[in-house]
Amino acid sequence: MLTGKQRAFLRSLAQKEDTILYVGKAGITDPVIAQAKEALAARELIKGKVQENNMFTAREAQEALCEACGAEGVQVIGKVFVLYKKRPDGARIELPKG
């Protein structure tokens, strides 16, 4: 579980990140989950976006992906969401102490 200080730190890092995960009209499909897992394993912090023609809100998409990937939700603004998952083999992002 992330503390408020850690979330704030991750939000500041996410501002510089490009959106790499898109949830389209098909919703949260197996390929979207696989892409999210791959990206989290490589980057630890990813930014996603829910497309206009989707039945999910950004918060619902974030919660579903967090559950499917074992990630933590960092932030939701409009249609954009941010996910974080620490790498088991050594973190690239050093979080501040809680």
LINLINRA-V450262 format. One record per pair of residues at least 12 apart in sequence whose ideal C-beta (glycine too) atoms are under 10 Angstrom apart, sorted by the first residue. I is the first residue (numbers start at 1). J is the second residue. D is the distance in whole Angstrom. If there is no record, write none. Layout:
i:I j:J d:D
i:I j:J d:D
This chain:
i:1 j:72 d:7
i:1 j:98 d:9
i:2 j:72 d:5
i:2 j:73 d:9
i:2 j:74 d:7
i:2 j:84 d:7
i:2 j:86 d:10
i:2 j:95 d:8
i:2 j:98 d:8
i:3 j:95 d:9
i:3 j:96 d:8
i:3 j:97 d:9
i:3 j:98 d:4
i:4 j:98 d:9
i:5 j:95 d:9
i:5 j:96 d:5
i:5 j:97 d:8
i:5 j:98 d:7
i:6 j:72 d:9
i:6 j:74 d:9
i:6 j:84 d:9
i:6 j:93 d:10
i:6 j:95 d:5
i:6 j:96 d:6
i:6 j:97 d:9
i:6 j:98 d:7
i:7 j:72 d:9
i:7 j:73 d:9
i:7 j:74 d:6
i:7 j:75 d:7
i:7 j:82 d:9
i:7 j:84 d:9
i:7 j:95 d:10
i:8 j:74 d:10
i:8 j:75 d:10
i:8 j:96 d:9
i:9 j:74 d:10
i:9 j:93 d:8
i:9 j:94 d:9
i:9 j:95 d:6
i:9 j:96 d:5
i:10 j:44 d:9
i:10 j:45 d:6
i:10 j:72 d:9
i:10 j:74 d:5
i:10 j:75 d:8
i:10 j:82 d:7
i:10 j:83 d:10
i:10 j:84 d:5
i:10 j:93 d:8
i:10 j:95 d:8
i:10 j:96 d:10
i:11 j:45 d:10
i:11 j:74 d:6
i:11 j:75 d:5
i:11 j:77 d:9
i:11 j:82 d:7
i:11 j:84 d:10
i:13 j:44 d:9
i:13 j:45 d:6
i:13 j:74 d:9
i:13 j:82 d:9
i:13 j:84 d:9
i:13 j:93 d:7
i:14 j:45 d:6
i:14 j:46 d:9
i:14 j:47 d:6
i:14 j:74 d:6
i:14 j:75 d:7
i:14 j:77 d:10
i:14 j:80 d:9
i:14 j:81 d:10
i:14 j:82 d:4
i:14 j:83 d:9
i:14 j:84 d:9
i:15 j:47 d:9
i:15 j:75 d:10
i:15 j:82 d:10
i:16 j:45 d:10
i:16 j:47 d:10
i:17 j:43 d:8
i:17 j:45 d:6
i:17 j:46 d:7
i:17 j:47 d:5
i:17 j:82 d:8
i:18 j:46 d:10
i:18 j:47 d:7
i:19 j:46 d:9
i:19 j:47 d:5
i:19 j:48 d:7
i:19 j:49 d:5
i:19 j:79 d:10
i:19 j:80 d:7
i:19 j:81 d:10
i:19 j:82 d:10
i:20 j:35 d:8
i:20 j:36 d:9
i:20 j:39 d:6
i:20 j:42 d:10
i:20 j:43 d:8
i:20 j:46 d:6
i:20 j:47 d:7
i:20 j:48 d:7
i:20 j:49 d:9
i:21 j:35 d:6
i:21 j:36 d:6
i:21 j:38 d:10
i:21 j:39 d:6
i:21 j:40 d:9
i:21 j:46 d:6
i:21 j:47 d:7
i:21 j:48 d:4
i:21 j:49 d:7
i:21 j:50 d:10
i:21 j:61 d:9
i:21 j:65 d:8
i:21 j:81 d:9
i:21 j:83 d:8
i:22 j:35 d:9
i:22 j:48 d:7
i:22 j:49 d:6
i:22 j:50 d:8
i:22 j:51 d:6
i:22 j:54 d:9
i:23 j:36 d:9
i:23 j:48 d:6
i:23 j:49 d:7
i:23 j:50 d:5
i:23 j:51 d:6
i:23 j:54 d:6
i:23 j:56 d:6
i:23 j:58 d:9
i:23 j:60 d:10
i:23 j:61 d:5
i:23 j:62 d:9
i:23 j:64 d:9
i:23 j:65 d:8
i:23 j:79 d:9
i:23 j:81 d:9
i:24 j:49 d:10
i:24 j:50 d:9
i:24 j:51 d:5
i:24 j:52 d:10
i:24 j:53 d:7
i:24 j:54 d:7
i:25 j:51 d:7
i:25 j:52 d:9
i:25 j:53 d:5
i:25 j:54 d:6
i:25 j:55 d:8
i:25 j:56 d:10
i:26 j:51 d:10
i:26 j:53 d:10
i:26 j:54 d:9
i:26 j:55 d:10
i:27 j:50 d:10
i:27 j:54 d:7
i:27 j:55 d:7
i:27 j:56 d:6
i:27 j:60 d:10
i:27 j:61 d:8
i:27 j:64 d:8
i:28 j:50 d:10
i:28 j:54 d:10
i:28 j:56 d:7
i:28 j:60 d:9
i:28 j:61 d:6
i:28 j:63 d:10
i:28 j:64 d:5
i:28 j:65 d:7
i:28 j:67 d:10
i:28 j:68 d:7
i:30 j:68 d:9
i:32 j:48 d:9
i:32 j:61 d:9
i:32 j:64 d:9
i:32 j:65 d:8
i:32 j:68 d:9
i:33 j:64 d:9
i:33 j:65 d:7
i:33 j:67 d:10
i:33 j:68 d:5
i:33 j:69 d:7
i:34 j:68 d:10
i:34 j:69 d:10
i:35 j:48 d:9
i:35 j:65 d:10
i:36 j:48 d:7
i:36 j:64 d:10
i:36 j:65 d:5
i:36 j:66 d:9
i:36 j:68 d:7
i:36 j:69 d:5
i:36 j:71 d:8
i:36 j:83 d:7
i:36 j:85 d:9
i:37 j:65 d:9
i:37 j:68 d:8
i:37 j:69 d:5
i:37 j:70 d:9
i:37 j:71 d:9
i:37 j:85 d:9
i:38 j:69 d:10
i:39 j:69 d:9
i:39 j:83 d:9
i:39 j:85 d:10
i:40 j:65 d:9
i:40 j:69 d:6
i:40 j:70 d:9
i:40 j:71 d:6
i:40 j:83 d:7
i:40 j:84 d:8
i:40 j:85 d:4
i:40 j:86 d:9
i:40 j:87 d:8
i:41 j:69 d:9
i:41 j:85 d:8
i:41 j:87 d:7
i:41 j:88 d:9
i:41 j:89 d:9
i:42 j:87 d:9
i:42 j:92 d:9
i:43 j:83 d:10
i:43 j:84 d:10
i:43 j:85 d:9
i:43 j:87 d:9
i:43 j:92 d:8
i:43 j:93 d:9
i:44 j:71 d:9
i:44 j:83 d:9
i:44 j:84 d:6
i:44 j:85 d:6
i:44 j:86 d:6
i:44 j:87 d:6
i:44 j:91 d:7
i:44 j:92 d:6
i:44 j:93 d:5
i:44 j:95 d:10
i:45 j:71 d:10
i:45 j:72 d:10
i:45 j:74 d:7
i:45 j:82 d:7
i:45 j:83 d:7
i:45 j:84 d:5
i:45 j:85 d:8
i:45 j:86 d:10
i:45 j:92 d:9
i:45 j:93 d:6
i:46 j:65 d:9
i:46 j:69 d:10
i:46 j:71 d:9
i:46 j:74 d:10
i:46 j:81 d:9
i:46 j:82 d:7
i:46 j:83 d:5
i:46 j:84 d:8
i:46 j:85 d:9
i:47 j:74 d:9
i:47 j:75 d:9
i:47 j:80 d:6
i:47 j:81 d:7
i:47 j:82 d:5
i:47 j:83 d:8
i:48 j:61 d:7
i:48 j:62 d:7
i:48 j:65 d:7
i:48 j:76 d:10
i:48 j:79 d:9
i:48 j:80 d:7
i:48 j:81 d:5
i:48 j:82 d:8
i:48 j:83 d:7
i:49 j:61 d:9
i:49 j:78 d:9
i:49 j:79 d:5
i:49 j:80 d:5
i:49 j:81 d:8
i:50 j:62 d:9
i:50 j:76 d:10
i:50 j:78 d:9
i:50 j:79 d:5
i:50 j:80 d:8
i:50 j:81 d:8
i:51 j:79 d:8
i:52 j:79 d:8
i:54 j:79 d:8
i:56 j:79 d:10
i:57 j:76 d:8
i:57 j:78 d:10
i:57 j:79 d:8
i:57 j:81 d:10
i:58 j:75 d:10
i:58 j:76 d:5
i:58 j:77 d:8
i:58 j:78 d:7
i:58 j:79 d:5
i:58 j:80 d:6
i:58 j:81 d:5
i:58 j:82 d:10
i:59 j:73 d:8
i:59 j:76 d:5
i:59 j:81 d:7
i:60 j:76 d:10
i:60 j:81 d:10
i:61 j:76 d:9
i:61 j:79 d:9
i:61 j:81 d:6
i:61 j:83 d:10
i:62 j:74 d:9
i:62 j:75 d:9
i:62 j:76 d:6
i:62 j:80 d:10
i:62 j:81 d:4
i:62 j:82 d:8
i:62 j:83 d:7
i:63 j:76 d:9
i:63 j:81 d:9
i:65 j:81 d:8
i:65 j:83 d:6
i:66 j:81 d:9
i:66 j:83 d:6
i:66 j:84 d:9
i:66 j:85 d:9
i:69 j:83 d:7
i:69 j:85 d:6
i:70 j:85 d:6
i:71 j:83 d:4
i:71 j:84 d:6
i:71 j:85 d:4
i:71 j:86 d:9
i:72 j:84 d:5
i:72 j:85 d:7
i:72 j:86 d:9
